[in-house]
Amino acid sequence: MKIILIILSISILSACASQELKSKTLPTYEHYRACDLMSLDFISSMQCGKTTRNSYCLPDNKCSKKGNKLVAYYDGLVESVQKKKLTELEARKLFLKRNKEAEIEYTKVMFKAAIDEK
């Protein structure tokens, strides 16, 4: 099972990496989304997202402050589930909401950057 997850993770990351993005970076929320799409339990999804994101940005020191804050938020959700302050379902709803907000924010920034280039 672990081998399948590793192969799937590598496939997803390879597909994401091969996409051409103007910013030449993959936003934090995309790493977490890819892991969440693998239908893992919540904690495993969050660990996968953090691992793939850190593997992507730490080696070249290109982790953003906003991305770091998003990772910290998701770490807080994991901690809340582990301490039974939130159910996995409640935490997943909060994750999906915050991930969507991050995507919207990123899209706005990229749109503005594209307009400023013209």
C-alpha positions in Angstrom: 0.0 0.0 0.0 2.8 2.4 0.9 4.5 1.7 -2.5 1.3 2.6 -4.3 1.0 5.8 -2.4 4.6 6.7 -3.1 4.2 6.0 -6.8 0.9 8.0 -6.9 2.5 10.9 -5.1 5.5 10.9 -7.5 3.1 10.8 -10.5 1.0 13.7 -9.2 4.1 15.8 -8.4 5.6 15.0 -11.8 2.3 16.1 -13.5 2.2 19.2 -11.5 5.9 20.0 -12.1 5.5 19.6 -15.8 2.7 22.2 -16.0 3.9 25.6 -17.1 3.1 28.2 -14.5 4.0 31.9 -15.0 5.3 32.1 -11.4 7.5 29.0 -11.9 6.4 27.9 -8.4 3.8 25.5 -7.3 1.6 27.1 -4.6 1.3 25.4 -1.2 -2.4 24.6 -1.6 -1.7 22.5 -4.7 0.6 20.1 -2.8 -2.1 19.6 -0.2 -4.9 19.3 -2.8 -3.0 16.6 -4.7 -2.5 14.6 -1.5 -6.2 15.1 -0.5 -7.3 13.8 -3.9 -5.7 10.4 -3.0 -8.5 9.9 -0.5 -6.2 9.3 2.4 -7.4 9.8 6.0 -7.2 13.5 7.0 -3.9 13.3 9.0 -2.2 11.3 6.3 -3.3 13.8 3.6 -1.9 16.7 5.7 1.4 14.9 6.3 1.6 14.1 2.6 0.9 17.7 1.6 3.5 19.0 4.1 6.1 16.5 2.9 5.6 17.2 -0.8 5.5 20.9 -0.3 8.7 21.0 1.8 10.5 18.7 -0.6 9.5 21.1 -3.3 10.5 24.4 -1.8 13.0 23.8 1.1 16.0 22.6 -1.0 16.1 25.8 -3.1 14.9 28.0 -0.2 11.8 29.1 -2.1 9.1 28.5 0.5 7.0 31.6 0.8 5.8 33.2 4.1 2.2 32.8 3.0 2.9 29.1 2.3 4.5 28.7 5.6 1.5 30.2 7.3 -0.8 27.9 5.4 1.3 24.9 6.5 1.1 26.1 10.1 -2.7 26.3 9.8 -2.9 22.8 8.5 -0.6 21.6 11.2 -2.9 23.1 13.7 -5.9 21.2 12.2 -3.9 18.0 12.5 -3.1 18.7 16.1 -6.8 19.5 16.8 -7.8 16.1 15.4 -5.1 14.3 17.3 -6.2 16.0 20.6 -9.9 15.2 19.7 -10.8 18.9 19.6 -12.1 18.4 16.0 -13.3 15.4 14.2 -11.7 14.5 10.9 -14.8 15.6 9.1 -14.7 19.0 10.8 -11.0 19.4 10.1 -11.5 18.4 6.5 -14.2 21.0 6.0 -11.9 23.7 7.5 -9.1 22.5 5.3 -11.2 22.6 2.1 -12.5 26.1 3.0 -9.0 27.4 3.7 -7.5 25.7 0.7 -10.2 27.3 -1.6 -9.4 30.7 0.0 -5.7 30.2 -0.7 -6.5 29.3 -4.3 -8.6 32.4 -4.8 -6.0 34.6 -3.3 -3.3 33.1 -5.5 -5.4 33.6 -8.6 -6.0 37.2 -7.8 -2.3 37.8 -7.2 -1.4 36.1 -10.5 -4.1 38.0 -12.4 -2.8 41.3 -11.0 0.8 40.3 -11.9 -0.3 39.5 -15.5 -2.1 42.9 -15.8 0.9 44.7 -14.4 3.2 43.0 -17.0 1.1 44.5 -19.9 
